[in-house]
Amino acid sequence: MNYITLDKQSKIPLYQQLADSFMRAIEAHQLLPEQRLPSEEVLCQTFGISRSVVKLAYDQLEHHQLQLMDHFLNERKYYNEL
């Protein structure tokens, strides 16, 4: 999990830092589609963060994924209409 960077002194909320770390790792192919994300328990123990932080981060990732899917579907629909 060396792709995760959290700065507890930052003004950026921890859940956002965690979600951003996952997104950067996905974009850099450090996390592959078939890989599972670490469990809440592992993240909490490893980084000394609460479960609510992890849940919010995973919610952010899910929301982002839905936005990407919506964009892809709309783009596909647009090109099919041409």
C-alpha positions in Angstrom: 0.0 0.0 0.0 2.9 2.3 -0.7 0.6 4.2 -3.1 -1.4 5.7 -0.2 -0.2 9.0 1.2 -2.0 10.7 4.1 -1.0 13.9 5.7 -2.9 14.4 9.0 -1.7 18.0 9.2 -3.1 18.9 5.8 -6.3 20.9 5.3 -7.5 18.4 2.8 -9.8 15.9 4.6 -8.3 12.5 5.2 -11.1 10.7 3.3 -10.3 12.9 0.3 -6.6 12.2 0.5 -7.3 8.5 0.7 -9.7 8.5 -2.3 -7.2 10.6 -4.2 -4.4 8.1 -3.4 -6.6 5.3 -4.8 -7.4 7.2 -7.9 -3.8 8.0 -8.6 -2.8 4.4 -8.1 -5.5 3.3 -10.5 -4.5 5.8 -13.1 -0.8 4.8 -12.7 -1.8 1.1 -13.0 -0.5 0.4 -9.5 -4.0 -1.0 -8.8 -5.4 -3.2 -11.4 -9.1 -3.9 -12.1 -8.9 -7.4 -10.7 -7.2 -6.3 -7.5 -9.3 -5.8 -4.4 -8.9 -2.6 -2.3 -7.7 -3.0 1.2 -10.3 -3.7 3.9 -11.5 -1.0 6.2 -9.8 -2.8 9.1 -6.4 -3.0 7.4 -6.5 0.7 6.4 -7.6 1.8 9.9 -4.8 -0.2 11.6 -2.1 0.7 9.1 -2.8 4.4 8.9 -4.4 5.0 12.3 -7.6 6.4 10.8 -11.3 5.8 11.7 -13.6 3.6 9.8 -15.8 6.6 8.9 -12.8 8.1 7.0 -12.4 4.8 5.0 -16.1 4.6 4.3 -16.2 8.2 3.1 -13.2 7.5 0.8 -14.8 4.4 -0.6 -18.0 6.4 -1.1 -16.0 9.0 -3.1 -14.5 6.3 -5.3 -17.9 4.8 -5.9 -19.4 8.2 -6.8 -16.5 8.8 -9.2 -16.9 5.4 -10.8 -20.6 6.2 -11.4 -19.8 9.5 -12.9 -17.3 7.8 -15.3 -19.8 5.2 -16.3 -22.4 7.9 -16.9 -20.0 9.9 -19.0 -19.0 6.7 -21.0 -22.6 5.8 -21.6 -23.6 9.3 -22.7 -20.6 9.5 -25.0 -21.4 6.1 -26.5 -25.0 7.2 -27.0 -23.8 10.4 -28.8 -21.6 8.5 -31.2 -24.3 5.9 -31.9 -26.7 8.7 -32.9 -24.2 10.1 -35.5 
